Amino acid sequence: MIADHLFFAGVNVLLAWSVYVVLLTGSLSFAQGAFMALGCYASGVLTVKFGWPLVPACLASACGVALAAALVGYPALRLRGIYLILVTLGITFCVRVLIENVKYVGGVGGFGGMAGSSLMHVGVAVAVVCALLLWLARSPLQRICDAVREDDRVAASLGIPVTTVRLIGFAAGAAIAAVAGALYGHYMNFVRPETFDVVLSIYVVLYVVLGGVNNLWGPLLGAAVMTLLPEYFRVLADWRPSVFGAAILVMLLVRPQGLLAFRTITVRARARPAG
């Protein structure tokens, strides 16, 4: 039971980081449920239908989903604000409808036969993504992302390819979500299309908002709290969803900047002495 909770917490941390990567470039994606579903089903087809090992299937599905995200993200990321949110929500809806109508992967009946994922796999995935995000935070790429996020017009005037930067962030977030989906599907052994609905994408964004959007530890904490805390409300039976929802609402009102509000890396410009 504890291993299950830790596994699902790890999957949710990966999903939260997949949104965080997109936020680094000033965009917001509600399509992570779609990318998670594509990663789950793509890796499932590779392992069940073609006999691939789990790890190569996860990596291949992540690359494929990243490419698909880049194709749909190229026109979508030219939009801003509510229009981008609606488009990414539409991506999630369309992917679910597509999966439900593909008999090769079971359609509405679901897809099974996947196996092999474990707590160790999700732990390694979390560690690898964390290491990559820490490297990003200490690299010049972080400053490029900051420039695009803070003011894309100024960034463009400085020669920064704004659309390309956002597209890379969108594709990277999709790849992380795909890995989470692949590990989830091979842990559950059987999945249905309704698992990856719009509500899942909204929850993933909530993980990041609750934990804090300014550093990579905020999404980790938010995902862990949102995964593990409901278990402590089981004693409340039918009142559990209401009490948990009220607790989240109070948290957002009391501390809207999130549980962790500091920056992972703080860069201060030092003034040079005159002369």
LOLO-584092 format. One record per residue (C-alpha): residue in three letters; chain; y, x, z. Coordinates in Angstrom, 1 decimal, m for minus. Layout:
residues N
<'ALA', 'A', <Y, X, Z>>
...
***
This chain:
residues 275
<'MET', 'A', <0.0, 0.0, 0.0>>
<'ILE', 'A', <2.5, 2.8, 0.9>>
<'ALA', 'A', <1.5, 4.6, m2.3>>
<'ASP', 'A', <2.3, 1.5, m4.3>>
<'HIS', 'A', <5.7, 1.2, m2.8>>
<'LEU', 'A', <6.5, 4.8, m3.4>>
<'PHE', 'A', <5.3, 4.6, m7.0>>
<'PHE', 'A', <7.5, 1.5, m7.7>>
<'ALA', 'A', <10.4, 3.2, m6.0>>
<'GLY', 'A', <10.0, 6.2, m8.2>>
<'VAL', 'A', <9.9, 4.0, m11.4>>
<'ASN', 'A', <13.0, 2.3, m10.2>>
<'VAL', 'A', <14.7, 5.6, m9.6>>
<'LEU', 'A', <14.0, 6.6, m13.2>>
<'LEU', 'A', <15.4, 3.3, m14.4>>
<'ALA', 'A', <18.5, 3.7, m12.3>>
<'TRP', 'A', <19.1, 7.3, m13.6>>
<'SER', 'A', <18.6, 5.9, m17.2>>
<'VAL', 'A', <21.7, 3.7, m16.6>>
<'TYR', 'A', <23.5, 6.5, m14.8>>
<'VAL', 'A', <23.2, 8.8, m17.9>>
<'VAL', 'A', <24.8, 6.1, m20.0>>
<'LEU', 'A', <27.6, 5.6, m17.5>>
<'LEU', 'A', <28.4, 9.3, m17.6>>
<'THR', 'A', <29.8, 8.8, m21.1>>
<'GLY', 'A', <31.8, 5.7, m20.2>>
<'SER', 'A', <29.4, 3.1, m21.6>>
<'LEU', 'A', <27.2, 0.5, m19.8>>
<'SER', 'A', <23.8, m0.6, m20.9>>
<'PHE', 'A', <21.9, m3.7, m20.0>>
<'ALA', 'A', <19.1, m2.8, m22.5>>
<'GLN', 'A', <17.0, m0.7, m20.1>>
<'GLY', 'A', <14.4, m3.5, m19.8>>
<'ALA', 'A', <14.0, m3.4, m23.5>>
<'PHE', 'A', <13.5, 0.4, m23.6>>
<'MET', 'A', <11.2, 0.2, m20.7>>
<'ALA', 'A', <9.1, m2.4, m22.5>>
<'LEU', 'A', <9.0, m0.3, m25.7>>
<'GLY', 'A', <7.9, 2.8, m23.8>>
<'CYS', 'A', <5.2, 0.8, m22.0>>
<'TYR', 'A', <3.7, m0.8, m25.1>>
<'ALA', 'A', <4.1, 2.3, m27.3>>
<'SER', 'A', <2.3, 4.6, m24.8>>
<'GLY', 'A', <m0.3, 1.8, m24.3>>
<'VAL', 'A', <m1.0, 1.7, m28.0>>
<'LEU', 'A', <m1.4, 5.4, m28.2>>
<'THR', 'A', <m3.7, 5.7, m25.2>>
<'VAL', 'A', <m5.8, 2.5, m25.7>>
<'LYS', 'A', <m5.9, 2.2, m29.5>>
<'PHE', 'A', <m5.8, 5.9, m30.4>>
<'GLY', 'A', <m7.2, 7.6, m27.4>>
<'TRP', 'A', <m4.2, 9.8, m26.6>>
<'PRO', 'A', <m3.9, 11.4, m23.1>>
<'LEU', 'A', <m1.3, 9.9, m20.9>>
<'VAL', 'A', <1.3, 12.7, m20.8>>
<'PRO', 'A', <1.5, 13.2, m24.6>>
<'ALA', 'A', <1.6, 9.5, m25.0>>
<'CYS', 'A', <4.5, 9.3, m22.5>>
<'LEU', 'A', <6.4, 12.0, m24.3>>
<'ALA', 'A', <5.8, 10.6, m27.8>>
<'SER', 'A', <6.9, 7.1, m26.7>>
<'ALA', 'A', <10.0, 8.5, m25.1>>
<'CYS', 'A', <11.0, 10.3, m28.3>>
<'GLY', 'A', <10.3, 7.2, m30.4>>
<'VAL', 'A', <12.3, 5.0, m28.1>>
<'ALA', 'A', <15.2, 7.4, m28.0>>
<'LEU', 'A', <15.3, 7.4, m31.8>>
<'ALA', 'A', <15.2, 3.6, m31.9>>
<'ALA', 'A', <18.0, 3.5, m29.3>>
<'ALA', 'A', <20.1, 5.9, m31.4>>
<'LEU', 'A', <19.6, 3.6, m34.4>>
<'VAL', 'A', <20.7, 0.4, m32.6>>
<'GLY', 'A', <23.3, 2.3, m30.5>>
<'TYR', 'A', <25.2, 3.7, m33.4>>
<'PRO', 'A', <26.8, 0.4, m34.3>>
<'ALA', 'A', <26.7, m1.1, m30.8>>
<'LEU', 'A', <28.5, 1.7, m29.0>>
<'ARG', 'A', <31.5, 1.2, m31.2>>
<'LEU', 'A', <32.1, m1.9, m29.1>>
<'ARG', 'A', <33.6, m1.9, m25.7>>
<'GLY', 'A', <33.7, m4.0, m22.5>>
<'ILE', 'A', <32.1, m7.4, m22.5>>
<'TYR', 'A', <31.1, m7.1, m26.2>>
<'LEU', 'A', <28.9, m4.0, m25.5>>
<'ILE', 'A', <27.3, m5.8, m22.5>>
<'LEU', 'A', <26.4, m8.8, m24.6>>
<'VAL', 'A', <25.0, m6.6, m27.4>>
<'THR', 'A', <22.8, m4.7, m25.0>>
<'LEU', 'A', <21.6, m7.9, m23.3>>
<'GLY', 'A', <20.8, m9.2, m26.8>>
<'ILE', 'A', <18.7, m6.1, m27.4>>
<'THR', 'A', <16.6, m6.8, m24.4>>
<'PHE', 'A', <16.1, m10.4, m25.4>>
<'CYS', 'A', <15.2, m9.5, m29.0>>
<'VAL', 'A', <12.6, m6.9, m27.9>>
<'ARG', 'A', <10.9, m9.4, m25.6>>
<'VAL', 'A', <10.7, m12.0, m28.4>>
<'LEU', 'A', <9.4, m9.3, m30.8>>
<'ILE', 'A', <6.6, m8.2, m28.4>>
<'GLU', 'A', <5.6, m11.8, m27.8>>
<'ASN', 'A', <5.0, m12.3, m31.5>>
<'VAL', 'A', <3.1, m9.1, m32.2>>
<'LYS', 'A', <m0.6, m10.0, m31.8>>
<'TYR', 'A', <m1.6, m6.3, m32.1>>
<'VAL', 'A', <m0.3, m5.8, m28.6>>
<'GLY', 'A', <m1.5, m9.1, m27.2>>
<'GLY', 'A', <1.5, m11.2, m27.8>>
<'VAL', 'A', <2.4, m13.6, m25.0>>
<'GLY', 'A', <m1.1, m13.0, m23.5>>
<'GLY', 'A', <m0.2, m9.5, m22.5>>
<'PHE', 'A', <m1.6, m6.1, m23.1>>
<'GLY', 'A', <m4.3, m4.3, m21.0>>
<'GLY', 'A', <m6.7, m1.5, m20.8>>
<'MET', 'A', <m4.1, 1.1, m19.8>>
<'ALA', 'A', <m4.9, 3.5, m17.0>>
<'GLY', 'A', <m4.4, 7.0, m15.6>>
<'SER', 'A', <m0.9, 6.9, m14.1>>
<'SER', 'A', <m0.5, 7.8, m10.4>>
<'LEU', 'A', <2.0, 8.6, m7.8>>
<'MET', 'A', <1.9, 12.3, m8.8>>
<'HIS', 'A', <2.9, 11.5, m12.3>>
<'VAL', 'A', <6.0, 9.5, m11.3>>
<'GLY', 'A', <6.8, 12.2, m8.7>>
<'VAL', 'A', <6.8, 14.9, m11.4>>
<'ALA', 'A', <8.9, 12.7, m13.7>>
<'VAL', 'A', <11.5, 12.1, m11.0>>
<'ALA', 'A', <11.6, 15.8, m10.3>>
<'VAL', 'A', <12.0, 16.8, m13.9>>
<'VAL', 'A', <14.8, 14.2, m14.6>>
<'CYS', 'A', <16.5, 15.2, m11.4>>
<'ALA', 'A', <16.5, 18.8, m12.4>>
<'LEU', 'A', <17.9, 18.0, m15.8>>
<'LEU', 'A', <20.7, 15.9, m14.3>>
<'LEU', 'A', <21.5, 18.7, m11.9>>
<'TRP', 'A', <21.7, 21.1, m14.8>>
<'LEU', 'A', <23.9, 18.7, m16.7>>
<'ALA', 'A', <26.2, 18.4, m13.7>>
<'ARG', 'A', <26.7, 22.2, m13.7>>
<'SER', 'A', <27.1, 22.6, m17.4>>
<'PRO', 'A', <30.1, 22.4, m19.8>>
<'LEU', 'A', <28.5, 19.2, m21.1>>
<'GLN', 'A', <29.5, 17.4, m17.9>>
<'ARG', 'A', <33.2, 18.1, m18.6>>
<'ILE', 'A', <32.8, 16.7, m22.1>>
<'CYS', 'A', <31.2, 13.6, m20.7>>
<'ASP', 'A', <34.0, 13.3, m18.1>>
<'ALA', 'A', <36.6, 13.6, m20.9>>
<'VAL', 'A', <34.9, 10.8, m23.0>>
<'ARG', 'A', <34.5, 8.6, m20.0>>
<'GLU', 'A', <38.1, 8.9, m18.6>>
<'ASP', 'A', <40.0, 8.6, m21.9>>
<'ASP', 'A', <38.1, 8.5, m25.2>>
<'ARG', 'A', <41.3, 8.7, m27.3>>
<'VAL', 'A', <42.4, 11.9, m25.6>>
<'ALA', 'A', <38.9, 13.3, m26.0>>
<'ALA', 'A', <38.9, 12.5, m29.7>>
<'SER', 'A', <42.3, 14.2, m30.1>>
<'LEU', 'A', <40.8, 17.3, m28.6>>
<'GLY', 'A', <38.1, 17.4, m31.2>>
<'ILE', 'A', <35.3, 15.9, m29.1>>
<'PRO', 'A', <32.9, 13.7, m31.1>>
<'VAL', 'A', <33.2, 10.6, m28.9>>
<'THR', 'A', <30.7, 8.4, m30.7>>
<'THR', 'A', <28.1, 11.2, m30.8>>
<'VAL', 'A', <28.4, 12.0, m27.1>>
<'ARG', 'A', <28.0, 8.3, m26.2>>
<'LEU', 'A', <25.0, 8.0, m28.6>>
<'ILE', 'A', <23.3, 11.0, m27.0>>
<'GLY', 'A', <23.8, 9.5, m23.6>>
<'PHE', 'A', <22.5, 6.1, m24.8>>
<'ALA', 'A', <19.4, 7.7, m26.3>>
<'ALA', 'A', <18.7, 9.9, m23.3>>
<'GLY', 'A', <18.9, 6.9, m21.0>>
<'ALA', 'A', <16.5, 5.0, m23.3>>
<'ALA', 'A', <14.0, 7.9, m23.2>>
<'ILE', 'A', <14.1, 8.0, m19.4>>
<'ALA', 'A', <13.5, 4.2, m19.3>>
<'ALA', 'A', <10.7, 4.6, m21.7>>
<'VAL', 'A', <8.9, 7.1, m19.5>>
<'ALA', 'A', <9.4, 4.7, m16.5>>
<'GLY', 'A', <7.8, 2.0, m18.6>>
<'ALA', 'A', <4.9, 4.1, m19.7>>
<'LEU', 'A', <4.1, 5.2, m16.2>>
<'TYR', 'A', <4.5, 1.6, m14.9>>
<'GLY', 'A', <2.2, 0.1, m17.6>>
<'HIS', 'A', <m0.6, 2.7, m17.0>>
<'TYR', 'A', <m0.4, 2.1, m13.3>>
<'MET', 'A', <m0.6, m1.7, m13.5>>
<'ASN', 'A', <m3.3, m1.6, m16.3>>
<'PHE', 'A', <m2.0, m4.9, m17.7>>
<'VAL', 'A', <1.5, m6.0, m18.6>>
<'ARG', 'A', <3.1, m9.2, m20.0>>
<'PRO', 'A', <6.3, m9.4, m22.1>>
<'GLU', 'A', <8.1, m11.5, m19.4>>
<'THR', 'A', <8.0, m8.5, m17.1>>
<'PHE', 'A', <10.7, m6.9, m19.1>>
<'ASP', 'A', <13.3, m9.6, m19.2>>
<'VAL', 'A', <17.0, m9.6, m18.8>>
<'VAL', 'A', <16.8, m10.0, m15.1>>
<'LEU', 'A', <15.1, m6.6, m14.9>>
<'SER', 'A', <18.0, m5.0, m16.7>>
<'ILE', 'A', <20.5, m6.6, m14.4>>
<'TYR', 'A', <18.6, m5.4, m11.4>>
<'VAL', 'A', <18.6, m1.8, m12.7>>
<'VAL', 'A', <22.4, m1.9, m13.1>>
<'LEU', 'A', <22.6, m3.2, m9.6>>
<'TYR', 'A', <20.6, m0.2, m8.3>>
<'VAL', 'A', <23.3, 2.1, m9.6>>
<'VAL', 'A', <26.2, m0.1, m8.4>>
<'LEU', 'A', <24.7, m0.4, m4.9>>
<'GLY', 'A', <24.0, 3.3, m4.6>>
<'GLY', 'A', <27.2, 4.6, m6.2>>
<'VAL', 'A', <28.1, 5.5, m9.7>>
<'ASN', 'A', <29.9, 8.8, m9.1>>
<'ASN', 'A', <26.8, 11.0, m8.4>>
<'LEU', 'A', <23.1, 11.1, m9.3>>
<'TRP', 'A', <22.0, 10.6, m5.6>>
<'GLY', 'A', <23.6, 7.2, m5.5>>
<'PRO', 'A', <21.3, 5.6, m8.1>>
<'LEU', 'A', <18.3, 7.2, m6.3>>
<'LEU', 'A', <19.3, 5.7, m3.0>>
<'GLY', 'A', <20.2, 2.4, m4.5>>
<'ALA', 'A', <16.8, 2.1, m6.2>>
<'ALA', 'A', <14.9, 3.2, m3.1>>
<'VAL', 'A', <16.7, 0.6, m0.9>>
<'MET', 'A', <16.3, m2.2, m3.4>>
<'THR', 'A', <12.6, m1.4, m3.8>>
<'LEU', 'A', <11.6, m0.8, m0.2>>
<'LEU', 'A', <14.0, m3.0, 1.8>>
<'PRO', 'A', <12.6, m6.4, 0.6>>
<'GLU', 'A', <9.3, m5.4, 2.2>>
<'TYR', 'A', <11.0, m5.6, 5.6>>
<'PHE', 'A', <12.1, m9.1, 5.0>>
<'ARG', 'A', <8.5, m10.4, 4.4>>
<'VAL', 'A', <8.5, m11.8, 7.9>>
<'LEU', 'A', <11.1, m14.3, 6.8>>
<'ALA', 'A', <8.7, m15.9, 4.3>>
<'ASP', 'A', <10.6, m18.3, 2.0>>
<'TRP', 'A', <14.0, m17.2, 3.4>>
<'ARG', 'A', <13.4, m13.6, 2.2>>
<'PRO', 'A', <15.2, m13.8, m1.2>>
<'SER', 'A', <18.3, m15.6, 0.4>>
<'VAL', 'A', <18.6, m13.1, 3.2>>
<'PHE', 'A', <18.1, m10.1, 1.0>>
<'GLY', 'A', <20.7, m11.4, m1.5>>
<'ALA', 'A', <23.2, m12.0, 1.3>>
<'ALA', 'A', <22.6, m8.5, 2.6>>
<'ILE', 'A', <23.3, m7.1, m0.9>>
<'LEU', 'A', <26.5, m9.2, m1.2>>
<'VAL', 'A', <27.8, m8.1, 2.1>>
<'MET', 'A', <27.1, m4.5, 1.2>>
<'LEU', 'A', <29.1, m4.8, m2.0>>
<'LEU', 'A', <32.0, m6.5, m0.2>>
<'VAL', 'A', <32.1, m4.0, 2.6>>
<'ARG', 'A', <31.6, m0.9, 0.5>>
<'PRO', 'A', <32.2, m1.6, m3.2>>
<'GLN', 'A', <32.2, 2.1, m4.1>>
<'GLY', 'A', <28.5, 2.2, m3.2>>
<'LEU', 'A', <26.4, 3.8, m0.5>>
<'LEU', 'A', <27.2, 7.3, m1.8>>
<'ALA', 'A', <30.6, 7.7, m3.3>>
<'PHE', 'A', <31.1, 11.5, m3.6>>
<'ARG', 'A', <30.9, 13.4, m6.8>>
<'THR', 'A', <27.8, 15.6, m7.5>>
<'ILE', 'A', <30.1, 18.3, m8.9>>
<'THR', 'A', <33.8, 18.6, m8.1>>
<'VAL', 'A', <35.8, 20.7, m10.4>>
<'ARG', 'A', <39.3, 21.7, m9.2>>
<'ALA', 'A', <41.8, 23.3, m11.5>>
<'ARG', 'A', <43.5, 26.3, m9.8>>
<'ALA', 'A', <47.2, 27.0, m10.7>>
<'ARG', 'A', <47.8, 30.5, m12.0>>
<'PRO', 'A', <50.7, 32.3, m10.4>>
<'ALA', 'A', <53.8, 32.6, m12.6>>
<'GLY', 'A', <54.2, 35.9, m14.4>>
***
